[in-house]
């Protein structure tokens, strides 16, 4: 019966992801915690889930020439080494995964709060980025992109959240002239190696439940496809604020309590 519950959970999250585009980690990891999984299992399993589910989207965007691979490389130069270093520190600073469970839970809360803010203020972020004069600091964009990659590498490894909504916000802020399709495509293309790298780190640490992963994939893969078709009929103005409010409450719970 548990397997059927996890398949249903994967389908529910996949449906919401397909309809809203909101990253699955922001929904799946808190859901797994509510099911009673330890934070390290929730984070590790969700990272592998995210890497696998995003791979198809990245390939689709690549075929449509929506991916700026130079930006993916810059982000990955920061994110992949920092993800590996974060995993090594978890192994060598803590004797048992239970000892860093609180760190993962707090990181999850912080990233959920940031994700909720990004969802609520997405249009304002786009407008502010497109209106400001960025010529004076354009020379610092490569360095800023690298630093943001480091930030994502650390916090995605600790929380499994951020490779989607926060990665998109970073690209919008740093590259305001980038077309929205290129922002999404570039973000997804970077999210695949980052989440898989972080997922393999957690696999090495023993934090991936493969039976759970399989059940989530069985439920979510077809549901994402269905949700993408339903998205044209759903009121975007209603769904995203409701989800953002939910993420704010969950973020506050895990960040501060």
N, C-alpha and C positions, 0 to 999 in steps of 0.2 A: 504493500500500500504506500510505503514511503516513496518508492520509485515513481509511482503514478503522481504523487503530490509534487515531486521535483520536476517531472515532465510538464505538469500543469503550470508550475511556477515559471519554468523556462518559456512556455508558450505565452503566459501573461506578460512577462518582461519583453519578450520578442515582439509581441503585438504593440506594446507601448513604444518601444524603440522604433519600430517601423512607421508608426503614426507620427511621432514627434521628432525623431532624430536624436533624442537625448541618449547619451551613452549608457550602455547596459550596466556598467560597473556601479553607477550612482544608484541604480535600482536593485541590482542583483545582490551585491554584497550585503547591504542592510537586510534584505529579505532572508539571506542565508543565516545571518546573525539571529534574526527573529525565529528561525527554525531550530536554533540551538547549536549551530556549528561554532566552534572556536574561531576567533578572528583570523588566525593564521590559515585555517582551512578555507574560510570564506574568501579571503583575499587571494590565496594561491590558486584555488579552483577557478575563481572568477577571472583571473588574469589569463589563464589558458583558454577559458571560454571566450574571452574578448578577442584574443589573438586569432582564434579560429574563425569566429563569426565576422570579424572585420576584413579577413583576407579576401573574401569574395568581393566586398565593396571596393577595396583598394585596387584590385585587378580591373574592375569595371571602370573606375575613374581613370586608371592608366590608359585603357583602350580609348577613352574619350579625350585623352590629352589634358586632363584636369589636374595632373600632379606636377608640381614644381620640384623636381628631384634635387635641385641645388639647395632648396630650403629644407627638404627632408634630410639631406646629408648634414647640414649645419645643426639641425635639431638633434639628430642621432649622434653626432660627435659629442654632444653634451649628455644626452639622455642614456645611451647604452653603457658607457663607462660608469656613470653615476649609479645606474641601476645595479650593475655588477658589484660596485663598491658597497652599496647599501646592503645587498645580500650577504657579502662577506662579513660586514660589521655585525649583522644580525646573528650570524653563526658564531663569531668569535667573541662577541661581547656578552652573549647570553648562553647559559648552559642548556636551556630547554625552551622550545617555542612558547610554552605558557608564560615564560618570563618576559617576553616582549609582546604579549597579546595586548596589553594596555596601550603600548606605543602605536600599534596598528589601529586600535580602536580610536584613539585620539586623532591620528592622521586622517582616518576616514571621516571623522566629524568635521575637521577643518576643510577637507576637500569637498564634502557635501555642501557646506556653507558657501564656499566659493562658487561651486557649480550652480547653486540656487541663485546667487547674485548675478552670475553671467546670464542665466536663462531670463531673469526678470529685466535685465538692463541691456540685452543684446542689441536692440535697435539704437539705444543711446550710445553704446560703445561704437557701433558702426558709424553713426553720425559724427561723433566727436573725433574719431580717427580720420574720417574723410575730410573734415573741415579744417583740421589744424595744419599749420605750416611745419612740415617735418624736414625741410631741407637742411636746417642747421645741424641736425643730428643723424642725417642719413648715413654718414660714414661709420656710425657706431652700430648700425643694424646687425651686421654679422656677429659682433661680440654679444649684443643683446640677445640674439637668437640662440647663440650657444649657451648663454647663462640660463635662458628660459628652458632650454633642453635639459640642463642639469637639474633645474627645479622639478620638471616633469619626471625625470628619471628617478629621483629620490622619492617623491610623493606618490607616484603611480605604483612603485614597488611596495611602498608601505600601506597603500590604501586600495589599490586597483582602480581608483577614480582619478579622472583628470585628463586622460589622453584624448577625450572627445571634446566636451564643452569648453574646458579651460584651454586646451591646445588650440581650438578654433579662435577663442578670444585673443590669445597671444598673437596669432597670425594676423587677425584683424587690426590689432593695435600697432604692430610693427610694420605691416605692409598694407596700408589703407587703400592702395590702388589695386590690390589684387582682387580679381573677380570672385564673387561668392562661391562659384563652382570650384575655382582653383583653391580657395581657402579650405573647403570641405575635402576635396580630393587630396590635397597635400597633408592635411591633418590626419586623415584615415591612413594614408600611406606611411606616415611616421608612426602611427599608433600600432600598426601590425608588428614591426620588429621590436618596438618598446614593450608591448604587452607580452609577446612571446618570450622575449629575453627575461623579463621579470617573472613570467610564469615558469620558465625552466629553472630559474634561481629557486623559486619556492618549491618546485618539484624536487630539486636537489636537497632542500631543507626538509622534505617530507611533508609538505603542506598542500598537496593536491590530492583530492578524493576523486579517483577516476570513474567510479560508478556514478557519483553525483554529476561529474562533468558530462558523461555520456547522456544521462537523463536530461540535463539542461539543454544539451545540443539537440536532442530528439524533439523536444518541445519548441525550442526557439527558432530553429532554422526555417521551418515552414511558416511560423507565425510572423517572423520579420517580413517575409514576402507578402503575406496577407495584409499586414499593417501598412506597408508602403502603398498598397492600393487603396486602403481605407482612408489614408491621410488626406486625400482630396475632398473627402466628404465630412471630415471632422472639424469642429471650430477650434482653430489653433489658438485664438485669443483666450479660450476657456481652459483648454487642456494644459498648456505650459504654465500658467500661473498656479493652477491647482498642484501640479507636480513640483513646482518650485517651492510652494508652501510646505509640501510634505518633506522635501529635502531639507528645508530650513529647520523643521522640527527634529528630523532625524539627526541632522548635523549638530544641532545644539545638544541633543542627548548624548552623542558619542564624543563630542569635543570637550564637554564641560562636566559630564557626570560619570 
